[in-house]
């Protein structure tokens, strides 16, 4: 009986720990810092993962695909801002942060996918699109190209001449 309880506890911990999909983060501030450092945009998925049918469809067809994640990470830091019915699926930080971000960005429907710069300014808005991960990547590529962050140049302290 003791082994059964211990096994159940380990299974529960493993399930909770794997709630965040691989390649995604729920830490918005850390994602902005990473985007700034790496010269990338943010792809922020506002989802209702355990109740929103279109969210589940977008995740199943696009966001959960390894090929999508690896390709998207070239231009984007992937952020999941989830609003599940079961709040226990969220980290303590996300339970506080996510409702604040939903309010700040005026999210009224799910899924809403916002493309942001490293400061958190929205540069494009999208959501579910037909066609699977390849079509979604093509769509994101056009957004990334139009909004490509300019890499920061270190200050050299030298003046340049106009000649």
C-alpha positions in Angstrom: 0.0 0.0 0.0 2.8 2.4 0.9 4.5 1.7 -2.5 1.2 2.5 -4.3 0.9 5.8 -2.5 4.5 6.7 -3.2 4.1 5.8 -6.9 0.9 7.9 -7.1 2.7 10.9 -5.6 5.6 10.5 -8.1 3.2 10.2 -11.0 1.3 13.3 -9.9 4.5 15.3 -9.5 5.7 14.2 -12.9 2.4 15.2 -14.5 2.5 18.6 -12.9 6.1 19.2 -13.8 5.4 18.4 -17.5 2.4 20.8 -17.8 4.6 23.3 -19.6 5.2 22.1 -23.1 8.9 21.6 -24.1 10.3 24.7 -25.7 7.7 27.0 -24.1 7.9 29.2 -20.9 5.3 30.7 -18.7 7.6 33.3 -17.3 6.8 36.5 -19.2 9.5 38.7 -17.8 12.2 36.1 -18.3 11.0 35.6 -21.9 11.2 39.4 -22.6 14.8 39.4 -21.3 15.7 36.4 -23.4 14.1 38.0 -26.5 16.1 41.2 -25.9 19.3 39.3 -25.4 18.8 37.1 -28.5 17.3 39.7 -30.8 14.0 37.8 -31.1 10.3 38.5 -31.0 7.9 36.9 -28.4 5.1 34.6 -29.6 2.6 34.7 -26.7 -0.2 32.1 -26.8 -3.1 33.1 -24.6 -4.9 29.8 -24.1 -7.6 28.0 -22.1 -5.8 24.7 -22.4 -8.4 22.5 -20.6 -11.6 24.1 -21.8 -11.1 25.9 -25.1 -11.7 23.7 -28.1 -9.9 26.0 -30.6 -7.0 26.2 -28.1 -6.7 22.5 -28.0 -7.0 22.2 -31.8 -4.2 24.9 -32.3 -2.0 23.1 -29.8 -2.6 19.6 -31.3 -2.1 20.8 -34.9 0.7 23.3 -34.5 2.2 24.3 -31.1 2.8 20.8 -29.8 4.7 19.7 -33.0 8.5 19.3 -32.5 9.1 20.7 -36.0 7.1 23.8 -35.2 8.8 24.5 -31.9 12.3 24.0 -33.3 11.6 26.2 -36.3 9.7 28.9 -34.4 12.5 29.2 -31.8 14.8 30.7 -34.5 12.8 33.9 -34.5 10.6 33.8 -31.4 10.7 33.1 -27.7 7.6 30.9 -27.1 5.4 32.0 -24.1 2.2 30.2 -22.9 -0.1 32.3 -20.8 -2.7 29.8 -19.9 -6.1 30.4 -18.3 -7.2 26.8 -17.5 -10.2 26.0 -15.3 -7.9 23.9 -13.2 -5.6 26.5 -11.7 -3.5 23.8 -10.1 -1.9 23.2 -13.5 -0.2 26.6 -13.2 2.9 27.5 -11.3 2.4 29.8 -8.4 4.0 32.7 -10.4 1.7 32.0 -13.4 -1.4 32.0 -11.2 -0.6 35.6 -10.3 0.9 36.8 -13.6 -1.5 35.3 -16.1 -4.7 37.2 -15.1 -2.7 40.4 -15.0 -1.4 39.8 -18.6 -4.9 38.9 -19.8 -6.2 42.2 -18.5 -3.2 44.2 -19.7 -3.5 43.0 -23.3 -7.3 43.0 -23.3 -7.7 39.3 -24.2 -11.3 38.6 -24.8 -11.2 35.4 -26.8 -9.1 32.3 -26.9 -6.8 31.4 -28.4 -5.3 34.7 -29.0 -1.7 34.7 -30.2 0.2 38.0 -29.8 3.6 38.7 -31.4 5.5 41.2 -29.3 8.8 42.9 -29.2 11.2 42.4 -26.3 9.5 45.3 -24.4 6.1 43.6 -24.6 4.7 45.9 -27.2 2.3 44.1 -29.6 3.4 44.1 -33.2 0.9 41.6 -34.6 -2.1 39.5 -33.5 -3.2 36.1 -34.7 -4.9 32.9 -33.5 -6.0 29.6 -34.9 -5.2 29.1 -38.6 -6.0 26.2 -40.9 -3.2 24.3 -42.5 -1.1 22.8 -39.7 2.3 23.7 -38.4 3.9 24.4 -41.9 1.3 27.0 -42.8 1.5 28.5 -39.4 5.3 28.8 -39.7 4.9 30.5 -43.1 2.5 32.9 -41.5 4.8 33.6 -38.6 7.8 34.0 -41.0 6.1 36.9 -42.7 5.3 38.6 -39.4 8.9 38.1 -38.2 10.3 39.5 -41.4 8.1 42.6 -41.2 9.0 43.1 -37.5 12.5 41.9 -37.2 14.2 43.3 -34.1 17.4 45.3 -34.8 20.3 43.8 -33.0 21.7 46.0 -30.3 25.2 47.4 -31.1 27.6 47.8 -28.1 28.5 51.4 -27.5 32.1 51.9 -28.7 32.6 55.4 -27.4 34.2 56.4 -30.7 32.8 59.1 -32.9 32.4 58.4 -36.6 33.2 60.9 -39.2 30.7 61.8 -41.9 33.3 61.3 -44.7 
